[in-house]
């Protein structure tokens, strides 16, 4: 995980611009829908919080009194802390460096756990999901957003063109880091999606697992809960 942390450190100052530009701003809508799907609660843990977009959205929407965001990249969290400060949510959001495979919280600590576009980066996926399950309270909600490779051949044609011809130019211009861009594309194509990921959630204890495709299958929202 240290290599992934260093990779995201290297692009932290330009990560938001790359995300918003490459998705044409639709990523903001996906995050908003994920947070709106949560019931109101006291505490939320946001895993792989990055630059704190989900954390801020949760507090802005009144979904939690306190949000803790964790990430292995100090660079990303530093950008997030600036955004949290500008939003005026310093008293409600705490961002700390931590590894999802070893969450520094006792069991049954949070009413909900969220993760926006981070699970595909987990080197130990099952261990991380077990940790997320452990810190959830009984009946607690899980929401995971992840980029997915579209199933429709028609959509895939345009998706592949965009991601092989257009996005590389955006990535090189904004991040100046070919390794980071290549990792992003490969990680999306190779990660489990749809029913395959639901099966992974279920084998790690989560119940009522379901998914909802967004924007022609480019992004997927996964929902589950702790028994």
C-alpha positions in Angstrom: 0.0 0.0 0.0 2.9 2.3 0.5 3.5 2.5 -3.3 -0.2 3.5 -3.9 0.1 6.1 -1.2 3.2 7.6 -2.8 1.5 7.6 -6.2 -1.5 9.6 -4.9 0.8 11.9 -2.9 2.5 12.8 -6.2 -0.8 13.9 -7.9 -2.6 15.2 -4.8 -2.6 18.8 -5.8 -4.1 18.0 -9.2 -6.3 15.1 -8.4 -9.5 17.0 -8.1 -9.0 18.7 -11.4 -8.3 15.4 -13.1 -11.3 13.7 -11.6 -13.7 16.5 -12.4 -12.3 17.2 -15.9 -12.1 13.5 -17.0 -15.6 12.8 -15.7 -16.9 16.1 -17.1 -18.1 16.9 -13.6 -20.5 14.0 -13.3 -18.5 12.6 -10.4 -20.0 15.3 -8.2 -23.5 14.0 -9.0 -22.5 10.4 -8.2 -21.1 11.4 -4.8 -24.2 13.4 -4.0 -26.5 10.5 -4.8 -24.4 8.1 -2.7 -24.7 10.4 0.3 -28.4 11.1 -0.2 -29.1 7.4 -0.1 -27.9 7.2 3.5 -30.2 7.7 6.5 -29.4 10.4 8.9 -27.0 9.2 11.6 -24.5 10.3 14.2 -21.2 9.1 12.8 -19.8 8.2 9.4 -16.4 6.7 8.5 -15.2 7.6 5.0 -12.5 5.1 3.9 -10.0 6.2 1.2 -11.3 9.7 1.8 -8.8 11.3 -0.5 -9.5 15.0 -0.7 -12.6 14.7 1.5 -15.4 15.2 -1.1 -17.7 12.6 0.4 -16.9 13.8 4.0 -17.9 17.3 3.1 -21.0 16.2 1.2 -22.2 14.1 4.2 -22.0 17.1 6.6 -23.4 19.5 4.0 -26.4 17.2 3.5 -27.0 16.8 7.2 -26.4 13.1 7.1 -24.0 12.9 10.1 -22.9 15.0 13.1 -19.4 13.7 12.9 -17.4 12.3 9.9 -14.0 10.7 10.1 -12.1 10.3 6.9 -9.0 8.0 6.6 -6.5 7.6 3.8 -3.0 6.4 3.4 -2.0 9.5 1.4 -1.0 12.5 3.6 -0.8 14.6 0.4 -4.4 13.9 -0.5 -5.6 14.5 3.1 -3.8 17.8 3.2 -5.7 19.0 0.2 -8.8 17.7 1.9 -8.1 19.6 5.1 -7.9 22.8 3.2 -11.2 22.1 1.6 -12.8 21.2 4.9 -11.5 24.4 6.4 -12.8 26.5 3.6 -16.2 24.8 3.9 -16.4 25.7 7.6 -16.8 22.1 8.7 -13.6 21.8 10.8 -15.6 20.9 13.9 -17.5 18.1 12.2 -14.8 16.4 10.0 -11.6 14.8 11.1 -9.1 13.5 8.5 -6.4 11.1 9.7 -3.7 8.9 8.0 -4.6 5.2 8.4 -4.7 2.0 6.5 -8.1 0.4 5.9 -6.6 -3.0 6.6 -5.8 -1.9 10.1 -8.5 0.6 11.1 -7.6 2.4 14.4 -11.1 2.2 15.8 -12.9 -0.2 18.2 -15.6 -2.4 16.8 -19.2 -1.1 16.4 -18.0 2.6 16.3 -19.8 4.0 13.3 -23.4 4.2 12.0 -22.2 4.2 8.4 -19.1 3.5 6.3 -18.6 5.1 2.9 -15.9 4.7 0.3 -15.7 6.8 -2.9 -13.6 5.3 -5.8 -11.1 3.7 -3.5 -11.8 0.0 -3.0 -10.2 -1.0 -6.3 -6.9 0.3 -4.8 -7.0 -2.0 -1.8 -4.1 -4.5 -1.9 -6.0 -6.7 0.7 -9.6 -6.2 -0.3 -11.1 -8.9 1.9 -9.2 -7.7 5.0 -10.2 -4.1 4.4 -13.9 -5.1 3.9 -13.8 -7.2 7.1 -12.4 -4.1 8.9 -15.1 -1.9 7.5 -17.7 -4.5 8.7 -16.0 -4.7 12.2 -16.3 -0.9 12.9 -19.9 -0.7 11.7 -22.6 -0.8 14.4 -25.3 -3.5 14.0 -27.6 -2.4 11.3 -25.0 0.1 10.1 -25.0 1.1 6.4 -22.3 0.7 3.8 -22.1 2.7 0.6 -19.3 2.2 -1.9 -18.9 4.1 -5.2 -16.6 2.7 -7.8 -15.7 3.2 -11.4 -16.8 0.3 -13.5 -16.2 -1.0 -17.1 -19.6 -0.7 -18.9 -21.3 -3.9 -20.0 -22.9 -2.6 -23.2 -20.8 -3.1 -26.3 -22.1 0.2 -27.7 -21.2 2.2 -24.6 -17.8 0.4 -24.3 -16.9 1.5 -27.8 -17.2 5.2 -26.8 -15.8 4.5 -23.3 -12.7 2.9 -24.7 -12.2 5.7 -27.2 -12.6 8.3 -24.5 -10.3 6.6 -22.1 -7.6 5.7 -24.6 -7.6 8.8 -26.7 -9.0 11.7 -24.7 -8.4 11.0 -21.0 -4.7 10.3 -21.5 -4.2 13.8 -22.8 -6.1 15.2 -19.9 -4.1 13.1 -17.4 -0.7 14.1 -18.9 -1.6 17.7 -18.9 -3.1 17.9 -15.4 -1.0 15.3 -13.5 2.2 15.0 -15.6 2.3 11.5 -14.3 1.9 8.7 -16.9 2.2 6.0 -14.2 -0.8 7.4 -12.3 -2.9 7.5 -15.4 -2.0 4.0 -16.5 -2.8 2.7 -13.1 -6.2 4.4 -13.1 -7.3 2.9 -16.4 -6.0 -0.6 -15.6 -7.5 -0.7 -12.1 -11.0 0.2 -13.4 -10.9 -2.5 -16.1 -9.6 -5.2 -13.8 -11.7 -4.7 -10.7 -14.7 -6.9 -9.9 -18.1 -5.3 -10.8 -21.8 -5.8 -10.3 -22.8 -9.2 -9.0 -19.1 -10.2 -8.7 -18.5 -7.5 -6.2 -21.8 -8.2 -4.4 -20.5 -11.7 -3.8 -17.3 -10.3 -2.3 -19.3 -8.1 0.1 -21.5 -11.1 1.1 -18.6 -13.4 1.9 -17.2 -10.7 4.2 -20.4 -10.7 6.2 -22.5 -7.9 4.6 -26.2 -8.3 4.2 -28.8 -6.9 1.7 -26.0 -6.2 -0.8 -27.2 -4.6 -4.0 -25.9 -2.3 -6.7 -27.1 0.5 -9.0 -25.3 1.4 -12.2 -24.9 5.1 -13.0 -24.4 6.9 -16.3 -24.4 3.9 -18.6 -22.5 1.7 -16.2 -19.4 4.0 -15.9 -19.9 4.2 -12.1 -21.7 1.9 -9.7 -23.1 2.5 -6.3 -23.0 -0.5 -4.0 -25.2 -0.7 -0.8 -25.1 -3.2 2.0 -25.5 -3.3 5.8 -24.2 -5.1 8.9 -26.5 -7.8 10.3 
